[in-house]
Amino acid sequence: MSKTLPEQDTTASRLADAIVGDFLSTLIPGSGTIVQVLREYKKSKLKEAHEILLEEIKSGNRVLGSNEANDFVPIAYRYFKAAEEGATQRKLKLLAKFIRDEIETSTLDFDRFSRIEVGLDGLTTDELICLAEFARTTREFIHVLRKPLLLTNDDFDNIKNRLRASHPNRFMSDYKMLASFALLSGKGWAIPLVMSVYGGSTSPYYTPTNMVAEVMDVIDELDLTDTAAESNE
């Protein structure tokens, strides 16, 4: 497979344009300009996604064999669909890097990609920063400590301390951090656990799921510094 990608223009997209146009025309007289703006926005998002994915594939050391096309095509479709629906540039870059690594290791898998794509949907910069810290801890457990990926409350406290140190303006309170990890849990990235403390009360903490291990290398390639974060919000 050559390192080029087809332009995205599907019958479903044209049908959606027609439906939106009819809907707006009914509600707002003279809404043709709005429809055109929506079309241009969708076109620009697909162009952006095309350039991001092509750049990542070109940066790799391997091209797809003809027998792998059946695995790549549905993944590419899902990727461009996410772009068409307004995925942020940061999400597109992370997905493109994930696809690149799957190609490099000959492990393209539509179900795994779909799980990652859904898991990233709607995550804010706060959640992505927490996910990146989870990824670093996961790498340490797997490659350095060679321990099972099940954090203790002390391990989670270490994560919170690192987040406070690296992003003091974002994570000044435990509440904000726990809220971000709770959202990650709802997306399949974390498992909520509870530690009993003195007096019979409980203290919540989180441990990463195997999904984190699947993105732990590519998420480190994203710029999640506060300066970059502000430009994406």
Buried (B, 14 or more C-beta within 10 A) or exposed (E): EEEEBEEBEEEEBEEBBEEBBEEBBEEEEEBEEBBEEBBEEBBEBBEBBBEBBBEBBEEBEEEBEEEBEEBBEBBBEBBBBBBBEEBBEBBBBBBBBBBBBBBEEEEBEBEBBEBBBEBBEEBBBBBBBBBBBBBBBBBBBBEEEEEEBEBEBEBBBBBBEBBBEBBEEBBEEEEBBBBBBBBBBEBBBBBBBEEEEEEEEEBBBBBBBEBBBBBBEBBEEBEBEEEEBEEBE
